Amino acid sequence: MIFRDLMNTTRKRIAQRSRYNRLVEEIQGLTSRDLADMGANRDEMLRHAYLEVYGAR
């Protein structure tokens, strides 16, 4: 039971990290022009991506 819980937690964290990394890659791939066109801020987008994946900690 403990091992199964540990494995489930590990799988969940790996999936979270993978999702976060994909979001970061997408955000980092945006050019300054893209950001300006959207009226977006890269740092704010990265912060939002973190909160979306991991929640408020």
C-alpha positions as CSV (number, residue, x, y, z in Angstrom):
1,M,0.0,0.0,0.0
2,I,2.8,2.5,0.9
3,F,4.7,1.5,-2.2
4,R,1.6,2.0,-4.4
5,D,1.0,5.4,-2.9
6,L,4.6,6.4,-3.5
7,M,4.4,5.2,-7.1
8,N,1.2,7.1,-7.7
9,T,2.7,10.3,-6.2
10,T,5.8,9.9,-8.3
11,R,3.7,9.4,-11.5
12,K,1.6,12.5,-10.7
13,R,4.7,14.6,-10.1
14,I,6.4,13.4,-13.3
15,A,3.2,14.3,-15.2
16,Q,3.0,17.7,-13.6
17,R,6.7,18.4,-14.5
18,S,6.1,17.3,-18.0
19,R,3.1,19.5,-18.4
20,Y,4.9,22.5,-16.9
21,N,7.9,22.0,-19.1
22,R,5.7,21.9,-22.2
23,L,4.0,25.2,-21.2
24,V,7.4,26.8,-20.5
25,E,8.7,25.7,-23.9
26,E,5.6,27.2,-25.6
27,I,5.9,30.5,-23.6
28,Q,9.7,30.7,-24.2
29,G,9.1,30.1,-27.9
30,L,7.0,33.3,-28.2
31,T,8.8,36.2,-29.8
32,S,8.8,39.7,-28.3
33,R,6.5,40.6,-31.2
34,D,4.1,37.8,-30.3
35,L,4.0,39.0,-26.7
36,A,3.4,42.6,-27.8
37,D,0.6,41.6,-30.1
38,M,-1.1,39.8,-27.3
39,G,-0.4,42.5,-24.7
40,A,1.3,39.8,-22.6
41,N,4.2,39.6,-20.2
42,R,6.4,36.6,-20.4
43,D,7.1,36.5,-16.6
44,E,3.5,36.8,-15.8
45,M,2.7,34.0,-18.3
46,L,5.3,31.7,-16.7
47,R,3.9,32.5,-13.2
48,H,0.4,31.6,-14.4
49,A,1.7,28.4,-16.0
50,Y,3.3,27.4,-12.6
51,L,0.1,28.1,-10.7
52,E,-2.0,26.3,-13.3
53,V,0.1,23.1,-13.0
54,Y,1.0,23.2,-9.3
55,G,-1.6,25.4,-7.7
56,A,-0.8,28.0,-5.1
57,R,1.8,26.7,-2.7
